[in-house]
Structure formats: C-alpha cells, structure tokens
Amino acid sequence: MFQHHERPAIIGAICILVVMAGLDILDDARQGESLSMLIWDVVLVGAVTALLTYIFIFQPYASYLRTRKLENEAVEQTAELTTLARQARKQLEGLGVYISAQFDIWKLTPAESEVALLLLKGLSMKEIANVRGISERTARQQATTVYGKANLDGRTGLSAFFLEDLLLPVSPAE
C-alpha cells in the first residue's frame, strides 16, 4: 500500500491532525458549544484515530509478524532440506560403493565396469558407444561380457540385481 519510508510522514501527519482536532474541540468547548456536539466531535475524532491507528500501526505490525513467521519456517525447511539432501547423498554414495564392490566381485575390467554403469543408468548401446568413444558393436560385446561374468540374462537382470536390495520392505523395528 504505502512505501516503508512514507509511513513515518503519514503517521506524523495523522498525529498533527489528531492534535489539531483536539485543539478544535477545546476551542469549541471554550466558545460554549453544546455538550452533545462536543461528545460527537470527540467520538468522531476517536473513531478516525482508531481506524488510522489500525491501518498504519496494527495492520503493518501483524503483517510484519506473519512475514517473520514465514521467514522462520523457510529457514527451518531449508535446514530440513539440507539434511535430507545430505542423507540422500550419503545413500547414493553408499550405493555407488556397493555397485563398485559388486563389479570387483564379478572381476569386471574398468571398461566393462563403465559399460555396466552406463547400462544401469539406462543408456542405449548407441549412447554408450558415443559416451565411451567406441563402436556400438564393441559396446554390445562388452555388455555381453558383463552379463556373462555376472551370470545375468541381460540389462533387465543387471538392473534387477541392484534394485532387489533397494526395494526390500522395511520392518517396523528398523
């Protein structure tokens, strides 16, 4: 509604108007204005003062409190997301270590390990060949060798081998 730097000037102007209205009421009282008219002036000035106080002081303060609450919640959620991201990173690192260890058990060469990893990532034979700078035929031969050393039927078996342990149901005790 109003800029932050405008608020003091507006509040100051309101205070001046309230003081002027109060002085006017006192002047009216000295001049013998009727009591009902003086009461009406006081009620009117009081109502306007209350309304302006609400608009320019209480409403912005409530907005400030809501903003601070949202900022605090954002900080908490950011911290929670950071923690979750750290946990996810650790789990992914653990999975990477597990996959590498299994490749060692299968006695895969570095080239075969790279092909197996690219297969797990879902790359096609053509994409694997492009990434590795080899022919598609060589990529296909290395994949066949990986399946043979791992005693698996193919790409699906390779993926299932690693996913099987990830998809175990968690017991309530854990």
N, C-alpha and C positions, 0 to 999 in steps of 0.2 A: 504494500500500500504506500507507505512513505519510506524514504531512504533513511538509513541509520543516522546520518549526520543532520537530517532535518528534524528529528524528534526533539532534541533539546530546545530548538527555537519554537516549535509548536507548543511544547509543554510550557515554556516561558510565556508565550502569548496567552495561553489559556489562564495561567496564574494571574497575569496582568488584568485580563478581562474579569476574572472572579473578584479580584480586589476592587476593580472599578465598580462592578455590580454591587459589592458590599458597601462601598462608599456612597453609591447612589441610594441604596436602601436607608443608610444612616441619614443622608440628606433629606430623603422623603419623610423620615420619622421626625426630624427637626422642624420640618415645614408643616407638620400636623396631618400628614396623610393618614387615612383610616387604617385601623389595625388589620382589617381583613385584606386590604390592598398590600400592606407590608408583609403579612403572612404569605399571601400569594406570590409576591416577589421573592421572598426567602425560599419558598418551596420550588419555584421555577429555577432560581439560581442553583439551588441544591441539586435538583434533578439534572440540570445541564452539567454541573460539575461532576456528579456521579457518573453520568454517561461518558463524558470525556475522559474521566479517570479510568474507567473500564476500557475504553477504546485505546487510549495511549499508554496506559501503565499495566493493567492486569492482563489484558489480552496478549500483548507482546511478551510479558513475563511467562505466561502459560506456554506460548509458542517456544520461547527460549528453553523452558524445562523439557518440552517434548523433543526439541532438537537435541538437547544434551542426552536425553534417554536414548534416542535413536543412535547417536554417535557412540555411546557406551555399548549398546547392543552390537553395533557394527564392529567395534574393537573386539568384543568377545567372540563374535562369529568369525572374524578374521583370524584370531588366535586358534579357534577350533579348527578352521580350515587348514591352517598351517600345520597343526598337529596331525590331522588326518592325512595331509599330503606327505608329511614325514613318514607316517606309518605305511602309507601306500608305497612310497619309495623304498622303504626297508623290505617290504614284502616282495616287490619286484626285483630288488637286488638278490633277495633270497632265492627267488625263482630262477634268476639268471645263474646263480651259483649251482643250483640243483641241476639245471639243464646242462651246464658245462661239465659237471661231475658225471652225469649220465653219459655224455658224449665221450668222456675219458674211459668210462667202463666199457663202452662199445668199441673203444680203440679207433675212433674216427680221426682221420687226418685233419689238419687245420682247414683244408679246402672242403672236405666233407662236412666238418662242423659248421662252416659258414653256409654251405648249401642247406644243411638241415635246419639251421636257424632261420634262414630265409623262407624255407618251406613252412616252418611253424608260424611265421609272420603272414603267410598267405600269398606270397608272391607266386606268379606263374613261372613256368620254365623259361619263357622268353624274358620275363623281367629279371629272373635270377641270372640268366646269361648276360643281360645288359649291365646289371649291377657289378657282376664279377669280371666282365670283360672277356668272356669265354663264349664258345658256341653253345647253341641250345642243345645240341647233341651231347656235348661234354657235361652240361648241367644235368641232363637227363640220366647220363651214365653215373654221375656222382650220386644223384638221388637214389638210383637203383642200388648202388653200393651201400648207401646209408641204410636203406630198408633191409638189405641182406644182413649187414653187421648187427642191426638192432633186432633182427628176426621179426620184422613187422611186414604187413601186407602192402603198405603204401602210405601216401600222405595222410589219409584218414587215421590209419593206425598210429602214425607218428604223433599226430595231434592228440589223439585219444590217450596215448601213453602218458603224456604230461598233464592232460586235463583231468584224468581219472583221479589223481590225488588231490587236485584242487577242488573237486566237486563232491568230496565226501561230506555226509551230513555231520553237523556239529552236535555233540551230545550236550545235554543241559549242564553237566558238570564242568564243561570247558567254558 
